[in-house]
């Protein structure tokens, strides 16, 4: 095998080995100080046209509480749209760079 062939092979192997490391889980603390229970929470990458599943499932985040949220969707994207649905029916939508934040507070 020539030196150039070895270099190309090692470059390909390094790329394959690095691929899964790029798609890491995103974890952040979600803090609810809104005065209302949060009954649904949806996330979706900003380039996706519809919401993913409710992160809470059947759970609720009462006002005055927090929870660690992990988004393990296998994507290497940081920018997500966020949709919060409260017990009184109000809805708040926002966008955030989840790679840069350690916590998100709903007021």
C-alpha positions, 0 to 999 in steps of 0.5 A: 500500500502506498503512503498516499493510500494509507493517508486516505485510509487513515483519514476515512477511518478518523472521519468514521470514528469522529462521526458518532461523537458529533451527535451528542445528547443535549442536556439542560435544566428547565426551570418553571417560575411562571406561576402555572404548571407546565403540562407539555413541552415540545422541542424540534430542530429549527429546520424541522417543520413539525414538533417532536413528541411531548418531552414530559409524556404524562408528566407535569412540571409544577411552577417553582420546580425544575427538571433536567431535560435530555434531548437524545435525538441523534442530531448534531444540531444546537438550535431548537424551537421550544414550545411550552403548554401551561395548565391554563391553556397558554402557549409560549414558543421560543428558540434557543441554542441548547449547546450554549445554555446550562438552564432555561427559565420560564417566567 
